[in-house]
C-alpha cells in the first residue's frame, strides 16, 4: 500500500522527530512530503504541542504588522538538496521559535517596534477641594458633573465624597501632562480641559450673579445662557473667565481659550455667539471665526480656521502653517515628554492632521516625512534636529 494512502499529520511527525519517537515509515513520508512541500497540509493546530495555537496567532499578528508598516521586498529562494530537508526543517523551525521567544523576530519584522513606545494621553484629572483634599477622578468615566448640591460623574454614577460641603466651597479641577477631562458646571455650562490645564470655581459659583472662574492652560467652553431676576427684571447672568490680569466675558457661546503659563499670550477663539476680551485697559469683541490674541495690554484680532483650534477637543492634532516649536509644545504636553533642540530650529511651517490617539512615534514619523525636521527618542526625551 502506498504511504500516501495512510493519513499522516506533518506537524505531528515533526514534533515526534524532535522527541526522537518518529518511526522510519513516518520519517520516509516526511522526507517525501518535504520534497513536494504541499503547504496546505501544514496546520499547526493538528499537533499535540499546545503552545502552537498561541504561537501561530502571535506570529501571524506580527507578520501582519510588518507587512502593513514596511514595504516588503520579494525574497528569492533556493531549492536545497534533498539530503538537507529533514534536518533543515527542524533546525529552521527551532531557530525561528527561539528567535521569536527572544525578540529577534520583532527586530527583523519591525525594528522600531522594539523601542519602548510612548503612548498618548488619557482621560484623567484630579479634583482639589478647599480643605486640601485631592480626589483622583475616574479615567473610565466621561467626565465630572457639579450640581448645586452634589458631585457625580456625567454618566450619573456617584463620587465617594462629602458632597454637600464640597460644592459650596472653592474647588479646582486639574489635568496633568497627558490628561484631558470634561466638566459640567452647576449652571449647565460644559468645559473640556486640555492637557496641563485647570479651572478653579469660587464658593457658591451657582448662586452668584456673575459666574466667575479662573483658567490656566487650555479649555473649550459651551456656556449655558442663564437669566435671573434683578429688581424684578430678567437679566442674563454674565460668565467671566479670568487668566491673570486678562479676562473673557461671555453671555452664552462656544469658544476656546488657550493661556498656558509658559506662553505669553491669551488666545480666545470664537465659534458661536459673542465674547469680549479684556487685557488691562484694552477691550475688544470678536465674532465667530475670529481669534483675539492678548499680550502686554494689546489685543489683535485675526480670522482663523476654528477646526485647527479645537482639533484637540475632537482627538486630533491639526495645524496650518505652524512652526515646529509650537507643534512640539502640544506634543510635549499630550505625551508628557521633554523636548530639546539639537542644532538650528527649522524655520519651515507645517500643516496637516493626525490623531492624538496614536503612539508618539507615529506622530513624529509623519512630521519627518516632510523632510524638514528629524527626531531622536531617548527615554522620554525628544531631540529635535534639522
C-alpha positions as CSV (number, residue, x, y, z in Angstrom):
1,X,0.0,0.0,0.0
2,X,1.3,3.5,-0.9
3,X,2.3,5.5,2.1
4,X,0.1,8.3,0.8
5,X,-3.0,6.1,1.3
6,X,-2.3,6.4,5.0
7,X,-3.2,9.5,7.0
8,X,-0.3,11.4,8.5
9,X,0.0,14.7,10.3
10,X,3.0,16.6,9.1
11,X,3.3,18.7,12.3
12,X,2.8,15.6,14.4
13,X,5.7,13.8,12.6
14,X,7.9,16.9,13.0
15,X,7.1,17.0,16.7
16,X,7.8,13.3,17.1
17,X,11.0,13.6,15.2
18,X,12.2,16.3,17.7
19,X,11.2,14.0,20.5
20,X,13.1,11.0,18.9
21,X,9.9,8.9,18.6
22,X,9.2,9.1,14.8
23,X,9.1,5.7,13.1
24,X,11.2,5.0,9.9
25,X,7.9,5.0,7.9
26,X,7.0,8.4,9.3
27,X,10.4,9.8,8.5
28,X,10.2,8.5,5.0
29,X,6.8,10.1,4.5
30,X,8.1,13.4,6.0
31,X,11.0,13.5,3.5
32,X,8.7,12.7,0.6
33,X,6.3,15.4,1.7
34,X,9.1,17.9,2.2
35,X,10.3,17.3,-1.4
36,X,6.9,18.1,-2.8
37,X,6.1,20.6,0.0
38,X,2.3,20.8,-0.1
39,X,1.9,23.6,2.4
40,X,-1.8,23.2,2.5
41,X,-1.2,20.1,4.7
42,X,0.6,22.2,7.3
43,X,-1.8,23.0,10.1
44,X,-0.1,23.9,13.4
45,X,-3.2,23.0,15.4
46,X,-3.1,19.3,14.5
47,X,-0.1,18.6,16.7
48,X,-0.4,17.8,20.4
49,X,2.1,20.6,21.2
50,X,-0.3,23.0,22.9
51,X,1.9,26.1,22.5
52,X,1.5,26.2,18.7
53,X,-2.0,27.7,18.7
54,X,-1.0,30.8,20.6
55,X,2.3,31.0,18.7
56,X,0.5,30.8,15.4
57,X,-1.7,33.7,16.3
58,X,1.2,35.8,17.6
59,X,3.3,35.2,14.5
60,X,0.5,36.0,12.1
61,X,-0.2,39.2,14.1
62,X,3.4,40.3,14.0
63,X,3.8,39.4,10.3
64,X,0.6,41.4,9.5
65,X,2.0,44.4,11.4
66,X,5.3,44.1,9.5
67,X,3.6,43.9,6.1
68,X,1.4,46.9,6.8
69,X,4.1,49.1,8.2
70,X,7.0,48.2,5.9
71,X,7.4,47.8,2.1
72,X,8.4,44.2,1.9
73,X,10.9,43.3,-0.8
74,X,10.3,39.9,-2.5
75,X,12.8,37.2,-1.5
76,X,14.5,34.8,-3.9
77,X,14.6,31.3,-2.6
78,X,16.9,28.4,-3.5
79,X,15.9,24.8,-3.6
80,X,18.3,22.9,-1.3
81,X,19.4,19.3,-2.0
82,X,17.1,16.5,-0.7
83,X,19.6,15.4,1.9
84,X,19.3,18.7,3.7
85,X,15.5,18.6,4.0
86,X,14.8,16.8,7.2
87,X,17.4,18.3,9.5
88,X,16.9,21.7,7.9
89,X,13.1,21.7,8.5
90,X,13.6,21.0,12.2
91,X,16.5,23.4,12.6
92,X,14.8,26.3,10.9
93,X,11.7,25.8,13.0
94,X,13.7,25.6,16.2
95,X,15.8,28.7,15.3
96,X,12.6,30.6,14.3
97,X,10.9,29.6,17.6
98,X,13.9,30.7,19.6
99,X,14.2,34.0,17.7
100,X,10.5,34.7,18.3
101,X,10.8,33.9,22.0
102,X,13.9,36.0,22.5
103,X,12.7,39.0,20.5
104,X,14.8,38.6,17.4
105,X,11.7,38.2,15.3
106,X,10.5,41.6,16.5
107,X,13.7,43.2,15.3
108,X,13.5,41.5,11.9
109,X,9.9,42.4,11.2
110,X,9.9,46.0,12.6
111,X,13.0,47.4,14.3
112,X,11.1,50.5,15.5
113,X,8.7,48.3,17.5
114,X,11.5,47.1,19.7
115,X,11.7,50.5,21.2
116,X,9.5,51.3,24.2
117,X,6.5,53.1,22.7
118,X,5.4,56.4,24.2
119,X,1.6,56.2,24.3
120,X,-0.8,59.1,24.0
121,X,-2.6,60.9,26.9
122,X,-5.7,59.6,28.5
123,X,-8.9,60.8,30.2
124,X,-7.6,61.8,33.6
125,X,-7.8,64.6,36.1
126,X,-7.9,65.4,39.9
127,X,-10.4,67.3,42.0
128,X,-8.8,69.5,44.7
129,X,-11.1,70.8,47.5
130,X,-10.6,73.9,49.6
131,X,-9.6,71.7,52.6
132,X,-6.7,70.4,50.6
133,X,-8.2,67.0,49.9
134,X,-7.4,65.7,46.5
135,X,-9.5,63.1,44.6
136,X,-8.3,61.2,41.6
137,X,-11.2,61.3,39.1
138,X,-12.0,58.1,37.3
139,X,-10.4,57.7,33.9
140,X,-13.2,55.3,32.9
141,X,-15.9,58.0,33.3
142,X,-16.7,60.5,30.6
143,X,-16.4,63.5,33.0
144,X,-17.4,65.3,36.2
145,X,-20.8,66.9,36.8
146,X,-21.1,69.5,39.5
147,X,-24.7,70.2,40.7
148,X,-25.8,72.9,43.1
149,X,-25.7,70.4,46.0
150,X,-24.0,67.3,44.6
151,X,-21.0,65.9,42.8
152,X,-21.2,63.0,40.4
153,X,-19.9,61.7,37.1
154,X,-21.6,62.7,33.9
155,X,-23.0,59.2,33.5
156,X,-24.8,59.5,36.8
157,X,-22.5,57.4,39.0
158,X,-21.7,58.8,42.4
159,X,-18.4,60.0,43.9
160,X,-17.4,58.9,47.4
161,X,-17.1,62.3,49.0
162,X,-18.7,64.7,51.4
163,X,-20.6,66.2,48.5
164,X,-22.8,68.8,50.3
165,X,-19.8,70.7,51.8
166,X,-17.7,70.2,48.6
167,X,-19.9,72.1,46.1
168,X,-20.4,75.2,48.4
169,X,-16.7,75.8,48.7
170,X,-13.9,76.6,46.3
171,X,-12.6,73.7,44.1
172,X,-10.2,73.1,41.3
173,X,-10.3,70.5,38.5
174,X,-6.9,69.9,37.1
175,X,-5.4,67.7,34.3
176,X,-1.8,66.7,34.2
177,X,0.5,66.5,31.2
178,X,-1.0,63.7,29.1
179,X,-4.5,64.3,30.5
180,X,-7.9,65.6,29.4
181,X,-11.3,65.8,31.1
182,X,-14.8,67.1,30.7
183,X,-16.6,69.1,33.4
184,X,-20.2,70.1,33.6
185,X,-20.8,73.2,35.8
186,X,-23.8,73.8,38.1
187,X,-25.3,76.2,35.5
188,X,-25.2,73.6,32.7
189,X,-22.0,75.0,31.1
190,X,-19.7,72.4,29.6
191,X,-16.0,72.6,29.8
192,X,-13.3,70.4,28.1
193,X,-9.9,70.7,29.6
194,X,-6.8,70.0,27.5
195,X,-3.6,68.6,28.9
196,X,-1.8,70.5,31.8
197,X,-4.9,72.7,32.4
198,X,-7.2,73.7,35.3
199,X,-10.3,75.6,36.2
200,X,-11.0,77.0,39.7
201,X,-14.5,77.7,40.8
202,X,-15.2,80.1,43.7
203,X,-17.5,79.2,46.6
204,X,-21.2,79.4,45.7
205,X,-20.4,79.7,42.0
206,X,-24.0,78.7,41.1
207,X,-25.7,81.4,43.3
208,X,-23.5,84.4,42.4
209,X,-24.9,86.8,39.8
210,X,-21.6,86.8,37.9
211,X,-20.4,83.3,37.1
212,X,-16.7,83.6,37.5
213,X,-13.9,81.0,37.2
214,X,-10.2,81.0,36.8
215,X,-8.4,79.2,33.9
216,X,-4.9,78.0,33.5
217,X,-3.9,76.2,30.2
218,X,-6.4,75.5,27.5
219,X,-10.2,74.7,27.6
220,X,-13.1,74.7,25.3
221,X,-16.4,76.1,26.7
222,X,-20.0,75.7,25.8
223,X,-21.6,78.4,28.1
224,X,-25.2,78.0,29.1
225,X,-27.4,81.0,28.8
226,X,-28.9,81.7,32.3
227,X,-31.3,84.5,33.3
228,X,-32.0,85.7,36.8
229,X,-34.4,88.4,38.2
230,X,-32.7,91.6,39.3
231,X,-35.2,94.1,40.8
232,X,-38.0,92.4,39.0
233,X,-36.2,92.4,35.7
234,X,-34.8,89.3,34.0
235,X,-31.2,89.8,33.2
236,X,-28.6,87.5,31.6
237,X,-26.0,86.3,34.1
238,X,-22.6,87.1,32.7
239,X,-19.9,84.3,32.5
240,X,-16.4,85.6,33.2
241,X,-13.1,83.7,32.8
242,X,-10.0,85.2,34.3
243,X,-6.4,84.4,33.4
244,X,-4.0,86.5,35.5
245,X,-4.9,90.1,34.6
246,X,-6.8,89.2,31.5
247,X,-10.5,88.1,31.2
248,X,-13.0,86.9,28.7
249,X,-16.6,88.0,29.3
250,X,-19.4,85.8,27.9
251,X,-23.2,85.8,27.8
252,X,-23.8,82.4,26.0
253,X,-21.5,81.0,23.4
254,X,-19.0,78.3,22.2
255,X,-15.3,79.3,22.3
256,X,-11.8,78.1,23.1
257,X,-9.2,79.8,25.3
258,X,-5.5,79.0,25.3
259,X,-3.5,80.6,28.0
260,X,-0.6,78.5,29.3
261,X,1.8,80.0,31.8
262,X,4.8,79.4,29.6
263,X,3.2,81.2,26.7
264,X,3.0,85.0,26.8
265,X,-0.4,85.4,25.2
266,X,-4.0,84.6,25.8
267,X,-5.8,83.4,22.6
268,X,-9.6,83.4,22.6
269,X,-11.3,81.8,19.5
270,X,-15.0,82.1,19.0
271,X,-17.2,79.5,17.3
272,X,-20.6,80.8,18.2
273,X,-22.1,83.9,19.9
274,X,-20.1,86.9,21.1
275,X,-17.3,87.4,23.6
276,X,-15.3,90.4,24.9
277,X,-11.6,90.0,25.6
278,X,-10.1,92.4,28.2
279,X,-6.4,92.9,28.9
280,X,-5.7,95.8,31.2
281,X,-7.3,98.9,29.7
282,X,-7.9,97.3,26.3
283,X,-11.1,95.5,25.4
284,X,-12.3,94.1,22.1
285,X,-15.3,92.0,21.0
286,X,-14.9,89.2,18.5
287,X,-17.4,87.4,16.2
288,X,-17.5,83.7,15.1
289,X,-14.4,82.7,13.2
290,X,-12.1,85.3,14.8
291,X,-9.3,84.9,17.3
292,X,-8.3,87.5,19.8
293,X,-4.6,87.4,20.9
294,X,-4.0,89.4,24.1
295,X,-0.5,90.2,25.2
296,X,1.0,93.0,27.3
297,X,-2.2,95.1,27.2
298,X,-2.5,94.8,23.4
299,X,-5.3,92.8,21.6
300,X,-5.0,91.7,18.0
301,X,-7.9,90.1,16.1
302,X,-7.5,87.7,13.2
303,X,-9.6,85.3,11.1
304,X,-8.6,81.7,11.8
305,X,-9.6,78.1,10.9
306,X,-11.6,77.2,14.0
307,X,-11.2,73.5,13.2
308,X,-7.5,73.8,13.8
309,X,-8.1,75.5,17.1
310,X,-10.5,72.9,18.6
311,X,-9.0,69.8,16.9
312,X,-7.5,68.8,20.3
313,X,-11.1,68.5,21.7
314,X,-12.0,66.2,18.8
315,X,-9.0,64.0,19.4
316,X,-6.6,65.3,16.7
317,X,-3.5,67.4,16.1
318,X,-4.3,69.8,13.3
319,X,-2.1,72.6,12.0
320,X,-2.0,75.1,9.2
321,X,1.3,76.9,8.5
322,X,2.6,76.4,12.1
323,X,6.2,76.4,13.3
324,X,7.8,73.3,14.8
325,X,8.2,74.8,18.2
326,X,4.5,75.5,18.6
327,X,3.8,71.9,17.4
328,X,6.3,70.4,19.9
329,X,4.7,72.3,22.8
330,X,1.4,70.5,22.2
331,X,3.2,67.2,21.7
332,X,5.2,67.6,24.9
333,X,2.1,68.3,27.0
334,X,0.0,65.5,25.5
335,X,2.7,62.7,25.6
336,X,4.3,64.1,28.8
337,X,7.8,64.3,27.3
338,X,10.7,66.7,27.4
339,X,11.6,68.4,24.1
340,X,15.1,69.6,23.4
341,X,16.6,71.1,20.2
342,X,20.0,70.0,18.7
343,X,21.2,72.5,16.1
344,X,19.3,75.3,14.5
345,X,15.5,75.2,14.7
346,X,13.9,74.8,11.3
347,X,12.0,77.9,10.0
348,X,9.7,75.8,7.9
349,X,5.9,75.8,8.6
350,X,3.9,72.6,8.9
351,X,0.4,71.7,8.1
352,X,-1.8,68.6,8.3
353,X,-3.8,66.5,10.8
354,X,-3.2,63.3,12.7
355,X,-5.0,61.6,15.5
356,X,-3.9,62.3,19.1
357,X,-4.7,58.7,19.9
358,X,-1.6,57.4,18.0
359,X,1.7,56.5,19.7
360,X,4.2,59.3,19.7
361,X,6.5,57.6,17.2
362,X,3.7,57.7,14.6
363,X,3.2,61.4,15.0
364,X,6.9,62.1,14.8
365,X,7.2,59.9,11.7
366,X,4.5,61.9,10.0
367,X,6.4,65.1,10.6
368,X,9.7,63.6,9.4
369,X,8.1,62.7,6.1
370,X,8.1,66.4,5.3
371,X,11.9,66.3,5.2
372,X,12.1,69.5,7.2
373,X,12.7,68.0,10.6
374,X,14.0,64.8,12.3
375,X,13.8,63.3,15.7
376,X,15.6,61.1,18.1
377,X,13.9,59.5,21.1
378,X,15.9,58.9,24.3
379,X,13.6,57.6,27.0
380,X,11.0,60.4,27.5
381,X,13.2,63.0,25.9
382,X,12.6,64.0,22.3
383,X,15.6,65.5,20.4
384,X,14.6,67.8,17.5
385,X,17.1,68.0,14.7
386,X,17.2,69.8,11.3
